[in-house]
Amino acid sequence: MCSIAPPPPTGAERADALLERIFSSVLATFDIYAISLGDRLGYYRALQQHGPQNAAGLAVLTGTNQRYTREWLEQQATTGILDVAASAESDDERVYALSPEFWPVLTEAGNPSYGVPMARLATGAAAPFDLLVEAFRSGAGVPYEDYGIDLLEGQGEMNRPQFQHFLGSWVTAMPDVERVLNDASRPARIADIGMGTGWSSIALAKAFPHAIVDGYDLDEASVVAANRNAAAEGVADRVTFHHRDAGDSDLAGKYDLATAFECIHDMWDPVSVLGSMRRLVGPRGTVLVMDERVADQFGAIGDDVERFMYGFSFLHCLPVGMVKRPSAGTGTVMRSSTFKRYATEAGFANVDILPIENDFFNFYRLTP
Ligand SMILES: C[S@@+](CC[C@H](N)C(=O)[O-])C[C@H]1O[C@@H](n2cnc3c(N)ncnc32)[C@H](O)[C@@H]1O
């Protein structure tokens, strides 16, 4: 049977398709902002804990304004995230519910299905939009602190379930390192570079109960949040966070393992930071870097992971990496060849990609 290929779309059809794509993207963007707002204001958690509410009830529970709350509830029901539990004569009396099926996605921090951090990360990445426009013109950077709390907490909470559930098993891909970290006769020391809100350091301390972890991060607000998280998780006695530039040549210490989770591509001087990590572990130690798993080379049209990475790159990762000069200007889409070049320039003899299955990350083991 022979089939006839459809004619290629005309220019006008392609323009129409783009217009439709912009319209659906705007709808999706509004969902992202509403989810971030629902999380920041505690709306989802209140609906989970106290059951269905009208606008007045939810406003009282969350200390928010009733009129604004009603608008958010109506938007959420219109877009299919909340259910209308009881209709009413007036908009103010209509009652809304959050279905228990959505709790893991909207209220359960640390659950592998928790989707709020992705929304908050996207909200935060666009927060300093005017500064970004100016940066594109001038070539300057946009400082990390200008991205605010949604970016900071969104980043931390997005990786937290992966660290909590899998970090211990990632280390088992390096049996010699696992043995050192489990050695009860001599507490192993770990330096966790660019630890952000600290969830990787906390997960390491929990997976290896004899280990002592030092986290180093350039962002003061992240260090404050990391200290709070370590105390809440009961590991503050073995986990200490330092407000430092990890690229400083005077960063000193003696560690068995130095880690850097999803941060090397954000750095203006990744070679200096990798050089510090090499110095911190000495000739017998190990460096483990987790960073984006992207295609080996640029390709249009890219897959969803590539599109995801480029989105965060132009909004956030490239601009934060351009704050100081000279800058490597890496961006989120750090291809493995780029990373290997940085590692070689930092003096590492070997760069191995560990056999760990993950859709988003590569795991590089570096040896001096
Ligand atoms: C994308 S966040 C990753 C945070 C954390 N590792 C995670 O996986 O959630 C990048 C982090 O690297 C930190 N950072 C960037 N450059 C740094 C440097 N030179 N020294 C120390 N930390 C740095 C930033 O402050 C930020 O907290």
Ligand as a Chemical Component Dictionary entry (heavy atoms), coordinates in Angstrom:
data_LIG
# 
_chem_comp.id                   LIG 
_chem_comp.type                 NON-POLYMER 
_chem_comp.pdbx_formal_charge   0 
_chem_comp.three_letter_code    LIG 
# 
loop_
_chem_comp_atom.comp_id 
_chem_comp_atom.atom_id 
_chem_comp_atom.alt_atom_id 
_chem_comp_atom.type_symbol 
_chem_comp_atom.charge 
_chem_comp_atom.model_Cartn_x 
_chem_comp_atom.model_Cartn_y 
_chem_comp_atom.model_Cartn_z 
_chem_comp_atom.pdbx_ordinal 
LIG C1  C1  C 0  22.090 25.780 41.328 1  
LIG S1  S1  S 1  22.579 26.056 42.972 2  
LIG C2  C2  C 0  22.815 24.388 43.538 3  
LIG C3  C3  C 0  22.620 24.266 45.013 4  
LIG C4  C4  C 0  22.691 22.834 45.545 5  
LIG N1  N1  N 0  23.960 22.208 45.295 6  
LIG C5  C5  C 0  21.572 21.997 44.989 7  
LIG O1  O1  O 0  21.841 21.025 44.294 8  
LIG O2  O2  O -1 20.415 22.322 45.262 9  
LIG C6  C6  C 0  24.247 26.638 42.765 10 
LIG C7  C7  C 0  24.902 27.016 44.068 11 
LIG O3  O3  O 0  26.294 27.249 43.828 12 
LIG C8  C8  C 0  26.689 28.338 44.642 13 
LIG N2  N2  N 0  27.940 28.901 44.107 14 
LIG C9  C9  C 0  28.134 29.478 42.880 15 
LIG N3  N3  N 0  29.417 29.856 42.749 16 
LIG C10 C10 C 0  30.055 29.493 43.895 17 
LIG C11 C11 C 0  31.397 29.606 44.364 18 
LIG N4  N4  N 0  32.343 30.179 43.608 19 
LIG N5  N5  N 0  31.685 29.131 45.595 20 
LIG C12 C12 C 0  30.739 28.553 46.370 21 
LIG N6  N6  N 0  29.451 28.425 45.981 22 
LIG C13 C13 C 0  29.121 28.890 44.762 23 
LIG C14 C14 C 0  25.503 29.273 44.570 24 
LIG O4  O4  O 0  25.534 30.248 45.606 25 
LIG C15 C15 C 0  24.345 28.291 44.679 26 
LIG O5  O5  O 0  23.967 28.065 46.010 27 
# 
loop_
_chem_comp_bond.comp_id 
_chem_comp_bond.atom_id_1 
_chem_comp_bond.atom_id_2 
_chem_comp_bond.value_order 
_chem_comp_bond.pdbx_ordinal 
LIG C1  S1  SING 1  
LIG S1  C2  SING 2  
LIG S1  C6  SING 3  
LIG C2  C3  SING 4  
LIG C3  C4  SING 5  
LIG C4  N1  SING 6  
LIG C4  C5  SING 7  
LIG C5  O1  DOUB 8  
LIG C5  O2  SING 9  
LIG C6  C7  SING 10 
LIG C7  O3  SING 11 
LIG C7  C15 SING 12 
LIG O3  C8  SING 13 
LIG C8  N2  SING 14 
LIG C8  C14 SING 15 
LIG N2  C9  SING 16 
LIG N2  C13 SING 17 
LIG C9  N3  DOUB 18 
LIG N3  C10 SING 19 
LIG C10 C11 SING 20 
LIG C10 C13 DOUB 21 
LIG C11 N4  SING 22 
LIG C11 N5  DOUB 23 
LIG N5  C12 SING 24 
LIG C12 N6  DOUB 25 
LIG N6  C13 SING 26 
LIG C14 O4  SING 27 
LIG C14 C15 SING 28 
LIG C15 O5  SING 29 
# 
